[in-house]
Amino acid sequence: MRERPLEPDTDNSGVGSREGKLKATVSRKGCGFLFFMRLKINGETVENLQAATVGELLDALRIERGKVAVEVNMSVIKKQDYACFLLRDGDTVEIVNFVGGG
C-alpha cells in the first residue's frame, strides 16, 4: 500500500511534499509532542486543531456524535470508527447534521 503524502496532492501526481508543515510543541504533560493539523472542514480551512481522530474533532467542535454523519476525503466514516479513525494534515472533512421535519 502506498504511503499518503503529508501535503495535499493538488496535481494528482501521487507525490506530495514530504516537507510537512506540521507545527509541534512540547506537551505540558511531558508525554511527547502535540501535532497541530490543517484540515478543511465543510469547505473552511482550520489550523491548529488538537484532534487526532474524528471523535476528538467532533469533541473539539462541540458537535454531538449521534446526530451527524462524517466524511473524510470523500469516504463516509462509520460511527463506531470515530474514536479510532486518524486524521492527517490536509484532510478534507465534511460534517453533515441530520435534520428532521415534515
Secondary structure, 3 states (H helix, E strand, C coil): CCCCCCCCCCCCCCCCCCCCCCEEEECCCCCCEEEEEEEEECCEEEEEECCCEHHHHHHHCCCCHHHEEEEECCEEECHHHCCCCECCCCCEEEEEECCCCC
